[in-house]
């Protein structure tokens, strides 16, 4: 069972690393986003990968021992994907978008990052207690 939950953390963690590598857009001296199409493609790939990850997690046999911790992690991860979707719509909706226009989305992502961290730590603590 613990191995299964460790794999879940690893799967979500891998997707979060991918997101972190593409989330900060390149900007010009006027603070406009450069390579908007590439940025949109990267965010779209992260969203698709995120939903695939959620599908995989939700279709895996789970133990009731860690049900609440797993639910917290999945809930926070789902929020992350939804926030990325909102960010994507904002970018698509504006022909020339400045980085400042995305600040609300980035603040939300930081809040979700904290939720993900706490949920992950709860799962790790539960795994460690179970293995003692």
C-alpha positions in Angstrom: 0.0 0.0 0.0 2.7 2.5 0.9 4.4 1.9 -2.4 1.2 2.8 -4.2 0.9 6.1 -2.3 4.6 6.9 -2.9 4.0 6.4 -6.6 1.0 8.8 -6.4 3.2 11.4 -4.8 5.9 10.8 -7.4 3.4 11.0 -10.3 1.9 14.3 -9.0 5.4 15.6 -8.2 6.7 14.9 -11.7 3.8 16.8 -13.2 4.4 19.7 -10.8 8.0 19.8 -11.9 6.9 20.0 -15.6 4.5 22.8 -14.7 7.2 24.7 -12.8 9.4 24.6 -15.9 6.9 26.3 -18.2 4.8 28.5 -16.0 6.9 31.6 -16.1 6.6 33.1 -19.5 9.4 34.9 -21.4 8.7 38.6 -21.5 10.1 41.6 -23.5 11.2 44.9 -22.1 7.6 46.2 -22.3 6.6 43.2 -20.1 4.6 41.6 -22.9 4.6 37.9 -23.1 6.9 36.6 -25.9 6.2 33.3 -27.8 2.5 33.4 -26.8 1.7 30.4 -28.9 4.5 28.3 -27.4 3.4 29.4 -23.9 -0.2 28.4 -24.7 1.0 25.0 -26.0 3.1 24.4 -22.9 0.3 25.2 -20.5 -2.1 23.1 -22.6 0.3 20.1 -22.4 0.5 20.6 -18.6 -3.3 20.6 -18.3 -3.7 17.5 -20.4 -0.9 15.7 -18.5 -2.6 16.9 -15.2 -5.9 15.4 -16.2 -4.2 12.1 -17.3 -2.5 12.0 -13.9 -5.8 12.6 -12.1 -7.5 9.8 -14.1 -4.7 7.4 -13.3 -4.9 8.2 -9.6 -8.6 8.0 -9.4 -8.7 4.7 -11.1 -6.1 3.1 -8.8 -7.2 0.8 -6.0 -6.9 2.8 -2.7 -6.6 1.9 0.9 -9.0 3.6 3.3 -6.1 4.1 5.7 -5.0 7.1 3.7 -8.2 8.1 2.2 -8.4 11.6 3.7 -4.7 12.4 2.9 -5.1 11.2 -0.7 -8.3 13.2 -1.1 -6.5 16.4 0.2 -3.7 15.8 -2.3 -6.0 15.1 -5.2 -8.2 18.1 -4.3 -5.2 20.5 -4.3 -3.9 19.0 -7.5 -7.2 19.4 -9.2 -7.2 23.1 -8.1 -3.8 23.5 -9.7 -5.2 22.2 -13.0 -8.2 24.4 -12.9 -6.0 27.4 -12.1 -3.9 26.5 -15.2 -7.1 26.4 -17.2 -8.1 29.9 -16.0 -4.6 31.2 -16.8 -4.8 29.7 -20.3 -8.2 31.4 -20.9 -6.8 34.7 -19.8 -3.8 34.3 -22.2 -6.0 33.2 -25.1 -8.4 36.1 -24.5 -5.9 38.9 -25.0 -3.9 39.6 -28.1 -1.1 41.3 -26.2 -0.9 40.3 -22.6 1.4 41.8 -20.0 2.8 39.8 -17.2 1.0 42.0 -14.7 -2.3 40.8 -16.1 -1.5 37.3 -14.9 -0.5 38.2 -11.4 -3.8 37.0 -9.9 -3.2 33.6 -11.5 0.3 33.4 -10.2 -0.8 34.3 -6.7 -3.4 31.6 -6.8 -0.8 29.1 -8.0 1.4 30.0 -5.0 -1.5 29.3 -2.6 -2.2 26.0 -4.3 1.5 25.2 -4.0 1.2 25.5 -0.3 -1.8 23.2 -0.2 0.0 20.6 -2.3 3.0 20.8 0.0 0.9 20.3 3.1 -1.1 17.4 1.6 2.1 15.7 0.4 3.7 16.0 3.8 0.6 14.5 5.5 0.8 11.5 3.1 4.5 11.1 3.8 4.0 11.3 7.5 1.2 8.6 7.3 3.4 6.4 5.2 6.3 6.7 7.6 4.1 5.9 10.6 2.6 2.9 8.9 6.1 1.6 8.0 7.4 1.8 11.6 
